[in-house]
Amino acid sequence: MRTEIVEVIYGKHRVYEVSRVSGLLGTEYRVRASDGKHHGSFRRLDEAVARARECARKA
C-alpha cells in the first residue's frame, strides 16, 4: 500500500489532509484531520476535497 498526500485544507483550528492510497484493489482517497480523526474514504478526489472543505468550514 502506498500513501501520498495530495491536498491540504486549512481550517480555523485543524488541518485536513487528503491522501491517495494505492493498493491491490485500486485507489481511494482518505480525509484525515490533524487531531487524528478520520473523516471518510472516497473513490474520487473531488469528493474527498469537498468533504475536507466542509469539515474545515464547520470546525
Protein Blocks (a to p, Z undefined) as FASTA:
>chain_A
ZZddfbdcddfkbccdddddddfkbccdddddfkopacbdcfbfklmmmmmmmmmmmZZ
